[in-house]
Amino acid sequence: MASEVARDRRSVRILRRCAIGVLMAFLLALLGTVGGLGYNLNHLQELSFVRHEDLEYADATISFSATFNPLLFPFYWLTRNGYINGTFAVVYVPESSSVSEFGGARFGLGPQDRYDYYTILMTTWGFLPNLLTLLFVTILLEAAKARALYLALFSGVLGFHFGMLPAMFAGLVFGSVLTWFVMFRLSKENLLVRLWNSLWE
């Protein structure tokens, strides 16, 4: 009976760690879609825009340059797309069609009206494989019982916002030192340590 209870508790702990890993992966993936945290847009310009009114889409050519946060876009960096700079052909599909007397697709009055669409398109092309890569990382942290390293990770993400890659590495170092200090230098009875354990254990 006692062995069954212990086995059930172990199963619950494993499931909880897997659930936390999945939630953290989705959180990191969503943070990646936030400009300044997940990526830094260096340059965006629409070079050409050819409408197909009858088919309600357009062929566009854009000049695009962006640097992605390696902590939130590991797949992009693994495939050597962590920094992209070049000219790209994209298909612009309006969100909706006009109900006015003119009818047809609403393409926007000018290039600036379409820049958000281009940015989303260029930053989420590999969302699913990137999510799976993040999931691998978070499940690995959970399996290694190294959940405290999320503090270092989020510190690095915040650092990217203030100074891109150099500040990201500085944030990782700062977060790692802070994690080490809380976990190994403070007394187990310290209020901060007890609060930390209640959040992560």
Sequence and secondary structure as in RCSB ss.txt:
>XXXX:A:sequence
MASEVARDRRSVRILRRCAIGVLMAFLLALLGTVGGLGYNLNHLQELSFVRHEDLEYADATISFSATFNPLLFPF
YWLTRNGYINGTFAVVYVPESSSVSEFGGARFGLGPQDRYDYYTILMTTWGFLPNLLTLLFVTILLEAAKARALY
LALFSGVLGFHFGMLPAMFAGLVFGSVLTWFVMFRLSKENLLVRLWNSLWE
>XXXX:A:secstr
 HHHHHHHHHHHHHHHHHHHHHHHHHHHHHHTTSBTTTEEEEEEEEEEEEEETTTTEEEEEEEEEEEE TTT HH
HHHTT SEEEEEEEEEE  SSB  STT SB   SSGGGGHHHHHHHHHSTTHHHHHHHHHHHHHHHHHTT TTHH
HHHHHHHHHHHHHHHHHHHHHHHHHHHHHHIIIIIS TT HHHHHHHHHH 
